[in-house]
Amino acid sequence: MKVLVDADSCPVRDIVEEVCRENATPVIMVADIAHEITSPYAEVILVDSGPDEADLRIVNLTAKGDLVITGDYGLASLVLSRGGQALHPSGWDFNQENIDSLLLQRHLARKARRAGERFGSNHKARSEQDDACFRSALREILGRSQPEEPGAKHKKD
């Protein structure tokens, strides 16, 4: 398993590096060339700044079982279709049960904006609790993917 990060505006890059380093899990951060991203641990891939360039690179790099960190519902849907896992920076996972309704919400909101409807900003500032929730979810996912210790005894049912 590797972890891919939609790094353009990802608020948890440092947490991803910290937790993945602890678990010796490879990390690839993908961003467009308009962003200055460096990392002492992760591989950083810069792509052209065209629409969806970073998303397309992430999808092409995703293999079955890989984990993608993103807040983009469309990218998450593509990752799931490739057999990957997707985790939102707030710590909740995208899955087959929630992706269709998330995509529908996104579509309806875009349609409303095109029709001139305006929405107030309901974005809260990121909190320490958000970071803790993300860290915990990432550790849980990486823990499930770790191979069992050699010689570990299996419990017989």
Backbone as a ProteinNet text record, in pm:
[ID]
protein_1_A
[PRIMARY]
MKVLVDADSCPVRDIVEEVCRENATPVIMVADIAHEITSPYAEVILVDSGPDEADLRIVNLTAKGDLVITGDYGLASLVLSRGGQALHPSGWDFNQENIDSLLLQRHLARKARRAGERFGSNHKARSEQDDACFRSALREILGRSQPEEPGAKHKKD
[TERTIARY]
83.9	0	87.4	41.9	104.6	-4.7	35.4	-57.6	-29.3	-133.2	-123	-200.4	-143.8	-205.8	-235.9	-360.8	-402.5	-354.4	-229.4	-157	-178.9	-249.9	-266.1	-312.7	-416.2	-466.3	-491.6	-412.3	-432.8	-383	-470.7	-430.2	-361.5	-347.8	-293.8	-165.9	-95.6	26.7	126.3	146.2	242.8	200.3	71.9	21.8	40.4	12.3	31	176	268.4	410.6	447.7	403.9	435.2	386.5	258.8	198.8	254.7	274.3	327.7	473.1	549	688.2	690.2	600.5	590.4	562.4	483.8	442.1	524	628.9	712	627.2	528.3	439.8	482.4	502.2	542.8	432.5	474.2	381.5	420.6	319.7	340.1	246	301.7	220.5	218.2	98.2	81.6	19.8	83.4	34	65.9	-3.1	31.7	148.8	209.1	333.8	315.7	193.6	169.4	194.3	211.2	232.7	378.1	433.2	568.5	556.7	575.2	563.6	695.6	748	868.4	839.5	916.9	896.9	1025.7	1059.4	1175.9	1147.4	1019.8	983.7	914.3	818.9	734.5	800.6	761	794.2	695.5	745.2	659.2	657.4	537.2	520.5	444.9	506.4	441.2	389.2	267.2	203.8	166.8	132	86.2	-31.9	-57.2	-163.4	-300	-318.5	-449	-550.9	-678.8	-784.1	-770.9	-779.5	-778.9	-648	-540.3	-412.1	-363.6	-369.1	-323.3	-413.8	-543.8	-638.3	-612	-590.1	-564	-435.4	-332.4	-206.4	-227.5	-302.2	-329.6	-404.3	-507.4	-584.9	-494	-407.6	-318.1	-215.3	-181.4	-84.2	-149.2	-280.8	-351.3	-367.2	-324.4	-342.4	-441.7	-491.8	-587.1	-526.4	-604	-559.1	-487.4	-447.3	-381.4	-479.8	-426.2	-506.9	-480.1	-585.8	-573.9	-635.9	-562	-611	-659.2	-788.3	-844.8	-976.2	-1007.3	-1137.1	-1225.2	-1175.2	-1244.4	-1330.4	-1461.8	-1554	-1536.8	-1514.1	-1495	-1371.8	-1261	-1138.7	-1161.9	-1228.1	-1256	-1335.4	-1432.5	-1512.9	-1426.8	-1335.6	-1246.1	-1152.6	-1104.4	-1015.3	-1089.5	-1213.8	-1292.5	-1316.6	-1338.6	-1363.8	-1241	-1123.4	-998.8	-960.9	-1046.1	-1016.9	-933.2	-918.2	-843.6	-935	-874.3	-946.3	-927.4	-1025.5	-1013.4	-1053.1	-971.6	-992.9	-996.3	-1098.7	-1113.4	-1020.2	-966.4	-879.7	-946.6	-1078.8	-1146.6	-1151.7	-1106.3	-1096.6	-1207.3	-1302.4	-1405.7	-1370.3	-1412.8	-1375.5	-1487	-1443	-1533.6	-1552.5	-1675.2	-1698.3	-1815.9	-1844.6	-1952.4	-2088.4	-2102.7	-2230.2	-2255	-2148.4	-2171.8	-2133.3	-2059.1	-2004.9	-2113.3	-2216	-2320.6	-2394.1	-2427	-2497.9	-2406.8	-2278.3	-2184.8	-2172.8	-2163.8	-2155.6	-2284.2	-2398.7	-2525.7	-2531.6	-2488.9	-2486.3	-2398	-2281.5	-2189.7	-2255.3	-2319.9	-2386.5	-2496.8	-2580.2	-2689.8	-2638.8	-2531.2	-2474	-2417.2	-2350.2	-2298.5	-2411.9	-2514.7	-2630.5	-2695.1	-2708.8	-2767.5	-2680	-2547.9	-2458	-2468.4	-2476.8	-2490.5	-2620.6	-2722	-2851.1	-2853.3	-2742.4	-2731.8	-2755.6	-2783.7	-2805.4	-2671.3	-2674.3	-2552.1	-2567.7	-2459.9	-2459.3	-2364.8	-2402.5	-2312.6	-2201.9	-2091.9	-1980.6	-2008.9	-2009.5	-2031.8	-1906.5	-1792.1	-1667.2	-1613.2	-1589.1	-1529.5	-1378	-1309.6	-1164.2	-1127.1	-1020	-973.8	-930.4	-969.5	-940.1	-840.2	-790.3	-702.9	-779.5	-908.8	-991.6	-1000.7	-1009.3	-1010.1	-880.3	-767.9	-638.6	-630.8	-679.4	-676.4	-763.7	-878.3	-968.3	-903.5	-840.7	-773	-657.8	-575.8	-460.5	-506.1	-612.1	-664.4	-715	-789.7	-842.5	-729.5	-627.8	-514.4	-438.6	-415.5	-346.3	-425.8	-556.7	-640.5	-630.1	-639.3	-630.5	-494.1	-388.6	-254.6	-231.2	-287.9	-275.6	-340.7	-454.1	-522.6	-443.3	-360.8	-288.5	-153.3	-110.4	20.2	16.7	119.9	122.5	136.3	81.3	87.7	232.5	268.1	402.5	433.4	554.6	589.5	581.6	525.4	515.9	398.7	318.8	203	104.8	46.4	-45.9	-185.8	-249.4	-386.3	-483.5	-586.2	-689	-781.9	-802.4	-892	-1032.9	-1127.1	-1268.2	-1329.7
-118.3	0	123.3	222.4	353.6	456	572.5	680.7	791.2	832.7	943.2	1060.8	1180.2	1298.2	1399.2	1442.2	1552.5	1677.5	1717.5	1808.1	1956.6	1993.1	2135.1	2217.8	2176.7	2254.5	2163.7	2060.4	1961.4	2014.3	2023.1	2075.5	1973.2	1848.3	1743.9	1679.6	1749.3	1691.6	1650.1	1735.1	1703.1	1579.6	1567.4	1450.2	1324.7	1333.9	1217.9	1171.9	1266	1229.5	1165.5	1224.6	1173.9	1030	1006.3	874.8	772.1	811.8	717.1	682.1	777.3	748.5	646.9	665.6	571.8	429.5	417.7	287.6	241.6	316.3	286.5	267.9	356.3	352	460.4	424.7	525.3	627.8	752.5	862.5	932.7	963.8	1044.4	1163.7	1283	1404.8	1459.9	1487.1	1538.6	1677.3	1773.2	1910.8	1974	2083.5	2152.4	2246.4	2291.9	2368.7	2505.4	2547.7	2674.8	2664.7	2544.8	2524.5	2485	2539.2	2501.3	2398.8	2274.2	2167.2	2091.7	2079.1	1999.1	1902.1	1796.3	1698	1622.6	1606.1	1525.4	1375	1337.3	1195.2	1151.9	1229.9	1189.5	1221.2	1143.2	1178	1287	1394.3	1503.3	1504.8	1500.8	1507.3	1635	1718.8	1840.6	1820.1	1867.4	1853.1	1992.4	2000.5	2127.2	2179.8	2309.9	2369.6	2367.6	2285.4	2273.7	2209.4	2225.7	2167	2015	1965.5	1821.4	1749.5	1821.8	1756.5	1672.3	1729.1	1654.8	1534.3	1553.5	1443	1328.7	1361.9	1257.9	1181.9	1253.4	1185.8	1092.3	1138.4	1055	929	943	826.4	728.8	779.9	692	622	681.2	620.7	525.6	530.8	452.9	307.6	218.7	74.6	24.5	-95	-153.9	-154.5	-107.4	-106	20.4	105.4	230.6	324.2	419	516.8	655.4	728.5	865.3	959.4	1064.8	1167.5	1283.8	1312.2	1419	1468.9	1591.9	1647.1	1656.3	1606.8	1615	1491.3	1509.8	1397.4	1324.9	1399.1	1336.8	1248.4	1297.7	1217.5	1094.7	1112.7	998.5	891.3	931.8	836.5	755.8	823.7	754.5	658.2	699.6	614.3	487.4	503.9	388.2	292.9	348.2	262.9	182.2	225.9	153.9	56.7	45.3	-44.9	17.7	149.4	219.9	263.8	324.6	380.2	531.7	605.8	750.8	801.3	891.8	947.6	1099.3	1159.8	1304.5	1362.3	1482.1	1542.2	1562.4	1550.5	1559.9	1426.1	1319.4	1189.6	1092.1	1129.4	1032.8	976.2	852	785.8	795.4	801.6	789.8	640.4	598.4	456.5	439.4	315.3	288.9	331.2	339.7	377.5	528.4	609.6	753.7	831.5	771.2	848.5	900.3	822.1	868.9	990.7	989	1103.5	1226.5	1207	1319.5	1381.6	1296.5	1347.9	1420.7	1369.9	1435.9	1573.2	1579.7	1708.7	1808.8	1763	1849.6	1900.3	1809.3	1845.5	1948.9	1926	2017.8	2155.2	2158.7	2286.4	2363.3	2294.5	2361	2414	2335	2375.3	2500.2	2503.5	2618.7	2742.6	2726.6	2840.9	2896.3	2806.1	2850.7	2927	2892.8	2960.1	3091.3	3126	3252.8	3246	3129	3116.3	3130.9	3199.8	3220.4	3153	3095.1	3026.6	3099.3	3109.7	3165.9	3066.2	3114.4	3025.4	2956.1	2825.7	2751.2	2673	2716	2647.6	2697.1	2604.2	2636.7	2629.3	2702.5	2692.4	2551.2	2499.9	2366	2366.1	2263.3	2257	2144.8	2146.4	2038	1906	1913.1	1792.2	1733.6	1820.8	1772.7	1697.3	1754.8	1689.8	1556.1	1552.6	1428.7	1321.3	1360.2	1266	1209.6	1297.1	1250.8	1156.3	1196.3	1114.6	975	969.9	842.4	756.4	816.5	741.5	689.2	771.3	728.4	614.9	626.5	518	387.8	398.4	279	212	290.6	235.1	172.3	241.1	186.6	63.8	62.3	-54.1	-177.6	-158.8	-271.8	-325.5	-240.2	-283.8	-346.6	-337.7	-392.6	-544.3	-605.8	-752.3	-803.8	-920.3	-981.1	-1018	-1008.9	-1044.7	-1189.6	-1217.3	-1356.7	-1440.5	-1557.2	-1647.3	-1619.4	-1518.4	-1489	-1604.3	-1634.6	-1746.8	-1702.2	-1785	-1757.3	-1822.9	-1749.7	-1804.1	-1890.6	-2012.2	-2102.6	-2083.8	-2079.2	-2065.7	-2200.6
0	0	0	-77.5	-70.9	-44.7	3.2	29.6	-69.9	-140.6	-234.7	-178.2	-190.6	-131.6	-241.5	-248	-333.8	-260.8	-287.6	-199.5	-224.7	-329.3	-360.9	-241.9	-175.2	-61.1	58.5	70.3	175.4	311	410.7	540.6	631.4	584.7	672.8	617.5	531.1	472.9	580.7	680.8	787.2	865.8	893.6	966.9	883.3	753.4	664.2	669.9	657.6	662.6	796	904.3	1038.4	1056.3	1027.4	1050.2	952	827.8	729.3	758.7	808.9	846.9	961	1058.3	1170.5	1122.7	1015.2	962.8	842.6	807.4	690.9	564.6	549.1	433.2	335.1	209	110.9	85.2	60.7	36.6	-92.6	-173.6	-293.2	-283.1	-288.3	-286.9	-428.7	-477.5	-613.1	-604.6	-671.9	-672.1	-806.2	-836.6	-960.6	-935.8	-1043.7	-1033.8	-967.3	-945.9	-877.5	-727.4	-676.8	-533.4	-507.4	-401.3	-360.9	-249.7	-284.5	-185.6	-181.6	-62.4	-41.9	71.5	73.4	178.9	205.3	333.3	365.8	354.2	347	346.4	218	172.4	59.4	-74.4	-173.5	-311.8	-352.5	-412.7	-456.4	-608.5	-664.9	-809.9	-842.4	-927.6	-971.5	-1113	-1136.7	-1267.4	-1319.1	-1447.9	-1504.3	-1424.5	-1437.8	-1356.7	-1424.9	-1524.8	-1589.6	-1497.5	-1534	-1449.3	-1440.6	-1322	-1294.5	-1326.7	-1354.4	-1384.8	-1266.8	-1146.5	-1029.2	-1004	-1019.2	-998	-1095.4	-1220.9	-1320.9	-1291.2	-1245.9	-1212.1	-1094	-993.7	-876.2	-917.2	-998.6	-1043.2	-1117.1	-1203.5	-1279.8	-1191.9	-1079	-987.2	-886.6	-875.4	-773.3	-815.8	-728.8	-748.7	-644.2	-666.1	-572.4	-431.9	-335	-196	-154.1	-247.9	-211.9	-143.3	-70.1	0.9	-56.7	-88	-137.5	-35	-1.8	89	2.2	8.6	-73.6	-15.8	-46.9	-14.7	-138.1	-250.4	-379.5	-401.1	-403.6	-417.2	-550.2	-657.6	-788.4	-791.2	-737.1	-730.2	-643.4	-531.2	-443.3	-516.5	-596.4	-672.7	-769.9	-838.4	-932.1	-859.8	-744.3	-664.4	-620.6	-574.2	-531.8	-648.4	-767.2	-883.4	-923.2	-882.7	-910.5	-798.4	-698.9	-587.8	-478.8	-484.8	-381.4	-268.4	-168.7	-55.1	-58.8	-9.7	-6.1	131.8	184.2	317.3	307.2	364.6	366.3	473.4	454	556.2	692.3	698	827.7	900	832.1	897.8	864.4	779.9	741.1	604.7	585.2	460.5	357.7	233.6	120.5	98.3	68.7	44.5	-50.5	-85.5	-180.6	-126.3	3.9	64.2	60.4	60.6	67.8	-58.2	-150.2	-262	-355.7	-382.8	-474.5	-419.1	-291.1	-233.8	-226.5	-202.4	-201.2	-339.8	-441.9	-578.4	-617.8	-574.8	-604.3	-536.2	-410.9	-340.3	-414.3	-459.7	-533.2	-661.4	-733.5	-858.3	-834.5	-734.3	-705.3	-662.6	-586	-542.4	-662.6	-752.8	-873.7	-959.7	-973.7	-1053.1	-992.7	-862.6	-794.8	-812.1	-801.5	-819.9	-961.7	-1061.8	-1200.8	-1222.1	-1146.1	-1156.3	-1077.5	-1015.4	-944.7	-795.8	-745.6	-601.3	-529.1	-418.1	-339.3	-204.3	-159.7	-31.1	62.3	186.8	285.8	315.7	360.1	393	525.7	522.7	647	685.8	632.9	664.9	798.6	887.8	1016.4	1002	1087.6	1091.5	1136.5	1082.2	1119	1266.3	1337.6	1480.6	1510.6	1633.3	1678.2	1680	1708.2	1708.1	1566.2	1464.2	1325.5	1296	1338.4	1316.3	1389.8	1512.1	1590.6	1526.1	1477.1	1411.1	1284.6	1205.7	1084.6	1119.1	1215.6	1255.9	1298.9	1378.5	1426.4	1310.5	1218.4	1103.7	1015.9	992.7	910.7	978.1	1107.4	1179.6	1173.2	1185.4	1178.5	1041.1	935.7	799.9	776.7	814.2	793.6	880	999.3	1087.2	1028.1	962.1	897.5	779.7	718.6	598.9	630.6	756.9	793.3	790.9	733.4	734.8	877	899.3	1031.8	1062.8	1188.4	1232.7	1196.6	1146.3	1118.9	1245.8	1235.5	1348.2	1440.3	1405.1	1490.4	1483.3	1597.3	1602.8	1561.8	1483.5	1440.5	1538.1	1571.9	1658.1	1571.5	1612.5	1537.4	1587.3	1492.3	1527.9	1550.8
[MASK]
+++++++++++++++++++++++++++++++++++++++++++++++++++++++++++++++++++++++++++++++++++++++++++++++++++++++++++++++++++++++++++++++++++++++++++++++++++++++++++++

